Amino acid sequence: MKYVDEFRDSNKAKALAWQIEKLSCQLGKQIKIMEVCGGHTHSIFKYGIEAVLPKAIELIHGPGCPVCVMPKGRLDDAIAIAQHPNVIFATFGDAMRVPGSQTSLLQAKATGADIRMVYSPLDSLKIAKENPNKEVVFFALGFETTAPSTAFTILQAAAENIHNFSLFCNHVLVIPALQALLDNPDLQLDGFIGPGHVSMVIGTEPYQFISQQYHKPIVISGFEPLDILQSVWMLVRQLVEKRCEVENQYRRLVENRGNQLALTAMNTVFEIREFFEWRGLGDIPYSGLKIRSEYAQFDAELKFIIPNLKVADHKACKCGEILKGVMKPWECKVFGTACTPETPIGTCMVSSEGACAAYYKYGRFSMVGREGVGV
């Protein structure tokens, strides 16, 4: 297939759904599949994929939204840096409205902080060149998908000898998070829909431990409706055939060894933190990135004094449980009532990849009548 409408063909979707139901009947039990990536969650709701799957298959939403997994304490640190009088703070738009313990970046901007939305870290480097008397800090966040662009920006800043640029590094790694989920006894999963964008960078080989150590199948998937349906079919087929393998549905973009140029840039600029805190998952060993000492002049955590405190989430917010896959958004008592995209209490309702935002935008009214869902 060459064109996007071919990946949205309703007749092919119906054929795949029929094949999935036929296979699932052979298993004779409930099947729980986690889609790791928040982009998959939004595609699933946007195209009504859950509605065409058999009732025997339940999709569980995972921790693949980089803004959602950021703990409140790290956001408070970012806001503290942004409020320095000589700082221009650059961030992706998704992070602007995420609530910290006292305020958000958007509210800090409204009260005078120079906070600017950018579309890439290179935009923030350009701001630094244009404002040599200001300290420009980029809010670096995301999985392996966005880490290479941050690394290339640091290499560019070093090559051009730009001294007034740094980044607050919050890049995280998907493999340790998956391992933490698999070690959670409360979460019984039958298989994974693997993240397509992350896998474009890291390839398929890092997922082998899922099949070899935990004996679970995983299929790397694209984001169009036929991509996701085919991935579910591949997973159910593995279960029927009693196989546990890493399969690559997204072969048009994902290679087994990943993007070596991107991985080299990441390994040049970053090293792995011993621990990093995740919202809902707690401290996960070796799950975050920090800037190597060779590029310490670009590390905002060394340039600025920050609170560096652990802050508990709002008691009413169940974002942590949703990120762990043990609760659905509509089961949260404040979902769609006190917590909406206009008045978010937790990160899952703010981010464009958040599960709560997906339910609210595409699935909220289909959930009306269930406990905890407002109208």
C-alpha positions as CSV (number, residue, x, y, z in Angstrom):
1,M,0.0,0.0,0.0
2,K,1.2,3.5,-0.9
3,Y,-1.4,6.0,0.1
4,V,-3.0,6.8,3.5
5,D,-6.5,6.0,2.4
6,E,-5.4,2.5,1.6
7,F,-4.5,2.1,5.3
8,R,-8.1,3.1,6.2
9,D,-10.0,0.8,3.9
10,S,-13.2,-0.2,5.7
11,N,-13.6,-3.5,3.7
12,K,-10.1,-4.6,4.7
13,A,-10.8,-3.5,8.3
14,K,-13.9,-5.7,8.4
15,A,-12.0,-8.7,7.0
16,L,-9.3,-8.3,9.6
17,A,-11.9,-7.9,12.4
18,W,-13.6,-11.1,11.3
19,Q,-10.3,-13.0,11.2
20,I,-9.5,-11.7,14.7
21,E,-12.8,-12.9,16.1
22,K,-12.4,-16.3,14.4
23,L,-8.9,-16.7,16.0
24,S,-10.0,-15.4,19.4
25,C,-12.8,-18.0,19.5
26,Q,-10.1,-20.7,19.3
27,L,-8.6,-19.4,22.6
28,G,-11.8,-19.5,24.5
29,K,-10.7,-16.9,27.1
30,Q,-10.4,-13.2,27.7
31,I,-7.3,-11.7,26.1
32,K,-5.6,-8.5,27.5
33,I,-3.4,-6.6,25.1
34,M,-1.5,-3.5,26.0
35,E,-0.8,-0.8,23.5
36,V,2.3,0.9,24.9
37,C,2.2,4.1,22.9
38,G,-0.2,7.0,23.5
39,G,-0.4,7.6,19.8
40,H,-1.9,4.1,19.4
41,T,-4.4,4.9,22.1
42,H,-5.6,7.9,20.2
43,S,-5.8,6.0,16.9
44,I,-7.8,3.2,18.5
45,F,-10.4,5.7,19.7
46,K,-10.3,8.0,16.7
47,Y,-11.1,5.1,14.3
48,G,-13.4,3.1,16.7
49,I,-11.1,0.1,16.7
50,E,-12.3,-1.2,20.1
51,A,-15.8,-1.3,18.8
52,V,-15.0,-3.8,16.0
53,L,-12.9,-6.1,18.1
54,P,-14.6,-9.1,19.8
55,K,-15.5,-8.7,23.4
56,A,-13.0,-11.4,24.3
57,I,-10.2,-8.9,23.5
58,E,-9.5,-6.0,26.0
59,L,-7.1,-3.3,25.1
60,I,-5.1,-1.9,28.0
61,H,-3.5,1.6,27.8
62,G,0.2,1.8,28.7
63,P,2.7,4.4,29.9
64,G,3.8,5.5,26.4
65,C,2.9,9.2,26.8
66,P,6.1,11.1,27.7
67,V,4.3,14.1,29.2
68,C,1.9,11.8,31.2
69,V,4.7,9.9,32.9
70,M,6.6,13.0,34.1
71,P,6.3,13.3,37.9
72,K,4.9,16.5,39.4
73,G,8.3,17.2,41.1
74,R,10.2,17.3,37.8
75,L,7.6,19.7,36.4
76,D,8.0,21.9,39.5
77,D,11.7,21.9,38.7
78,A,11.1,23.1,35.1
79,I,8.8,25.9,36.3
80,A,11.5,27.0,38.9
81,I,14.0,27.3,36.0
82,A,11.5,29.1,33.8
83,Q,10.9,31.7,36.5
84,H,14.5,32.8,36.7
85,P,14.6,36.5,35.5
86,N,17.2,36.0,32.9
87,V,15.9,32.8,31.4
88,I,14.0,32.1,28.2
89,F,12.4,28.7,28.7
90,A,11.5,26.7,25.5
91,T,9.1,23.8,25.6
92,F,6.8,21.6,23.4
93,G,3.2,22.7,23.6
94,D,2.0,19.5,25.3
95,A,3.9,20.5,28.5
96,M,2.5,24.0,28.8
97,R,-0.7,23.1,30.6
98,V,0.4,20.2,32.7
99,P,-0.4,21.1,36.4
100,G,2.5,21.2,38.8
101,S,2.0,21.3,42.6
102,Q,1.3,25.1,42.6
103,T,1.1,26.3,39.0
104,S,1.7,25.3,35.3
105,L,4.1,26.6,32.7
106,L,1.2,28.4,31.0
107,Q,0.3,30.1,34.3
108,A,3.9,31.0,34.9
109,K,4.0,32.6,31.5
110,A,0.9,34.6,32.2
111,T,2.6,36.0,35.4
112,G,5.7,37.2,33.5
113,A,8.0,34.2,32.9
114,D,9.5,34.2,29.3
115,I,8.2,30.8,28.2
116,R,8.0,30.0,24.5
117,M,6.5,27.1,22.7
118,V,8.8,25.5,20.1
119,Y,8.4,22.6,17.6
120,S,11.9,21.2,17.9
121,P,15.0,21.7,20.1
122,L,16.7,23.4,17.1
123,D,14.1,26.2,17.4
124,S,15.3,26.8,21.0
125,L,18.9,26.9,19.8
126,K,17.9,29.6,17.3
127,I,16.4,31.6,20.1
128,A,19.7,31.3,22.0
129,K,21.6,32.7,19.0
130,E,19.1,35.6,18.7
131,N,19.3,36.4,22.5
132,P,23.0,36.2,23.5
133,N,22.4,38.0,26.8
134,K,19.7,35.5,27.9
135,E,20.0,31.9,29.2
136,V,17.9,29.8,26.9
137,V,16.7,26.4,28.4
138,F,15.0,23.7,26.4
139,F,12.6,21.4,28.3
140,A,13.8,18.1,26.8
141,L,11.3,15.3,27.3
142,G,10.1,12.2,25.5
143,F,11.1,8.6,24.8
144,E,13.8,7.5,22.3
145,T,11.6,9.1,19.6
146,T,12.7,12.6,20.5
147,A,16.0,12.0,22.3
148,P,18.0,11.9,19.0
149,S,16.9,15.4,17.9
150,T,17.9,16.7,21.4
151,A,21.3,15.0,21.1
152,F,21.9,16.5,17.6
153,T,21.0,20.0,18.9
154,I,23.6,19.6,21.7
155,L,26.2,18.6,19.2
156,Q,25.3,21.6,17.1
157,A,25.5,23.9,20.1
158,A,28.9,22.5,20.9
159,A,30.2,22.9,17.3
160,E,29.0,26.5,17.2
161,N,30.4,27.2,20.8
162,I,27.0,28.6,22.0
163,H,27.4,29.2,25.8
164,N,23.9,30.5,26.7
165,F,22.0,27.4,25.8
166,S,21.2,24.4,28.0
167,L,18.5,21.8,28.4
168,F,16.6,20.3,31.3
169,C,16.8,16.6,30.4
170,N,13.8,14.4,31.1
171,H,14.2,11.8,28.3
172,V,13.1,8.3,29.3
173,L,13.6,4.8,28.0
174,V,10.8,2.5,27.0
175,I,12.4,-0.9,27.7
176,P,12.9,-0.4,31.5
177,A,9.3,0.8,31.8
178,L,8.0,-2.4,30.0
179,Q,10.1,-4.5,32.3
180,A,8.6,-2.7,35.4
181,L,5.1,-3.4,34.0
182,L,5.9,-7.1,33.4
183,D,7.2,-7.4,37.0
184,N,3.9,-6.0,38.3
185,P,1.9,-9.0,39.6
186,D,-1.4,-6.9,39.5
187,L,-1.2,-6.6,35.7
188,Q,-1.7,-9.8,33.8
189,L,-1.1,-9.2,30.1
190,D,-1.3,-11.6,27.2
191,G,0.7,-9.5,24.7
192,F,1.9,-6.0,23.6
193,I,1.3,-3.7,20.7
194,G,4.8,-2.2,20.5
195,P,5.5,1.5,20.0
196,G,6.1,2.4,16.3
197,H,7.9,5.7,16.7
198,V,10.3,4.5,19.4
199,S,11.1,1.4,17.4
200,M,12.1,3.5,14.4
201,V,15.0,4.5,16.6
202,I,15.9,1.5,18.7
203,G,14.7,-1.3,16.3
204,T,13.1,-4.6,17.3
205,E,16.0,-6.4,18.9
206,P,15.7,-4.7,22.4
207,Y,12.2,-6.3,22.8
208,Q,13.5,-9.8,22.7
209,F,13.5,-10.1,26.5
210,I,9.7,-9.8,26.5
211,S,9.3,-13.0,24.5
212,Q,12.4,-14.9,25.8
213,Q,12.2,-13.9,29.5
214,Y,8.5,-13.2,30.1
215,H,7.1,-15.4,27.4
216,K,4.8,-12.7,26.0
217,P,4.3,-11.9,22.3
218,I,4.8,-8.4,21.0
219,V,4.1,-6.8,17.6
220,I,5.6,-3.5,16.6
221,S,2.7,-1.5,15.0
222,G,2.1,1.5,12.8
223,F,-0.6,4.0,13.6
224,E,-3.2,3.7,10.9
225,P,-6.4,1.6,11.7
226,L,-5.3,-1.3,9.4
227,D,-1.9,-1.3,11.1
228,I,-3.4,-1.7,14.5
229,L,-5.9,-4.3,13.4
230,Q,-3.3,-6.3,11.7
231,S,-1.1,-6.1,14.8
232,V,-3.9,-7.4,16.9
233,W,-4.5,-10.3,14.5
234,M,-0.7,-11.1,14.5
235,L,-0.8,-11.2,18.3
236,V,-3.9,-13.4,18.6
237,R,-2.4,-15.7,16.0
238,Q,0.7,-16.1,18.1
239,L,-1.4,-16.9,21.1
240,V,-3.4,-19.5,19.2
241,E,-0.2,-21.1,17.8
242,K,1.4,-20.9,21.3
243,R,4.3,-18.7,20.1
244,C,6.0,-15.9,21.9
245,E,7.9,-13.8,19.4
246,V,8.8,-10.2,18.5
247,E,7.1,-9.5,15.2
248,N,7.3,-6.3,13.1
249,Q,4.1,-5.1,11.4
250,Y,5.6,-1.7,10.8
251,R,8.3,-2.9,8.4
252,R,7.9,0.0,6.1
253,L,9.7,2.2,8.7
254,V,11.1,0.0,11.5
255,E,14.3,-2.0,11.0
256,N,15.6,-4.7,13.3
257,R,18.7,-2.7,14.3
258,G,17.0,0.6,14.4
259,N,18.5,3.9,13.2
260,Q,22.2,3.7,13.9
261,L,22.9,7.4,13.2
262,A,20.3,8.4,15.8
263,L,21.5,5.9,18.4
264,T,25.1,7.0,17.9
265,A,24.1,10.7,18.6
266,M,22.2,9.6,21.7
267,N,25.1,7.6,23.1
268,T,27.5,10.4,22.4
269,V,25.6,13.0,24.3
270,F,23.6,11.1,26.9
271,E,24.3,8.4,29.6
272,I,21.8,6.4,31.6
273,R,20.7,7.7,35.0
274,E,20.8,5.2,37.9
275,F,17.2,6.0,38.8
276,F,14.4,8.1,37.3
277,E,11.0,8.7,38.8
278,W,7.9,7.9,36.7
279,R,4.4,9.0,37.5
280,G,2.5,5.9,38.6
281,L,5.4,3.6,38.3
282,G,7.8,5.1,40.8
283,D,11.6,5.0,40.6
284,I,12.6,2.7,37.8
285,P,16.3,1.8,37.6
286,Y,18.3,2.8,34.5
287,S,15.2,4.3,32.8
288,G,16.2,7.9,32.2
289,L,18.9,9.8,30.4
290,K,21.2,12.6,31.6
291,I,23.9,14.6,29.8
292,R,27.4,13.3,29.8
293,S,30.1,15.2,31.6
294,E,31.7,16.1,28.3
295,Y,28.7,18.3,27.6
296,A,28.1,19.5,31.1
297,Q,28.0,23.1,30.0
298,F,24.6,22.4,28.4
299,D,23.1,20.8,31.5
300,A,20.5,23.1,33.1
301,E,20.5,20.9,36.3
302,L,24.1,22.0,36.8
303,K,23.5,25.7,35.9
304,F,20.4,26.3,38.1
305,I,19.4,25.5,41.7
306,I,16.1,23.6,41.5
307,P,13.8,22.2,44.2
308,N,14.4,18.5,43.2
309,L,11.6,17.3,45.4
310,K,9.2,14.3,45.1
311,V,5.6,15.6,45.0
312,A,2.5,13.5,45.4
313,D,-0.2,13.6,42.8
314,H,-3.7,15.0,43.5
315,K,-5.6,12.5,45.7
316,A,-8.6,12.5,43.3
317,C,-6.4,11.9,40.2
318,K,-5.9,8.3,39.1
319,C,-3.4,9.1,36.4
320,G,-0.8,6.8,37.9
321,E,-3.1,3.8,37.9
322,I,-4.2,4.5,34.3
323,L,-0.5,4.7,33.2
324,K,0.1,1.3,34.9
325,G,-2.9,-0.2,33.0
326,V,-4.8,-1.2,36.1
327,M,-7.6,1.3,35.7
328,K,-9.5,2.8,32.7
329,P,-10.0,6.6,32.5
330,W,-13.8,6.4,32.9
331,E,-13.2,4.6,36.3
332,C,-11.7,7.7,37.7
333,K,-14.4,9.6,39.7
334,V,-13.2,13.1,38.5
335,F,-13.0,12.1,34.8
336,G,-15.2,14.3,32.6
337,T,-16.5,16.2,35.6
338,A,-13.9,18.0,37.7
339,C,-11.1,16.9,35.3
340,T,-11.5,17.9,31.6
341,P,-9.1,19.2,29.0
342,E,-10.1,22.8,30.0
343,T,-9.6,22.1,33.7
344,P,-7.1,19.2,33.9
345,I,-6.2,17.7,37.3
346,G,-3.7,15.2,35.9
347,T,-1.3,14.8,33.0
348,C,-3.4,12.1,31.2
349,M,-6.1,14.7,30.4
350,V,-3.6,17.3,29.1
351,S,-1.3,15.6,26.7
352,S,-2.3,14.9,23.1
353,E,-1.2,11.3,23.7
354,G,-2.9,10.9,27.1
355,A,-5.4,8.1,27.6
356,C,-7.9,10.4,29.5
357,A,-7.7,12.9,26.7
358,A,-8.4,10.2,24.1
359,Y,-11.4,8.9,26.1
360,Y,-12.8,12.4,26.5
361,K,-12.3,13.4,22.9
362,Y,-13.4,10.2,21.2
363,G,-15.0,7.8,23.7
364,R,-16.5,9.8,26.5
365,F,-20.1,9.7,25.5
366,S,-20.0,6.0,24.8
367,M,-19.0,5.5,28.4
368,V,-21.9,7.6,29.8
369,G,-23.9,5.6,32.4
370,R,-20.8,3.8,33.8
371,E,-19.8,4.7,37.3
372,G,-17.7,7.9,37.5
373,V,-18.5,9.2,34.1
374,G,-20.2,12.6,33.7
375,V,-22.1,14.0,30.8
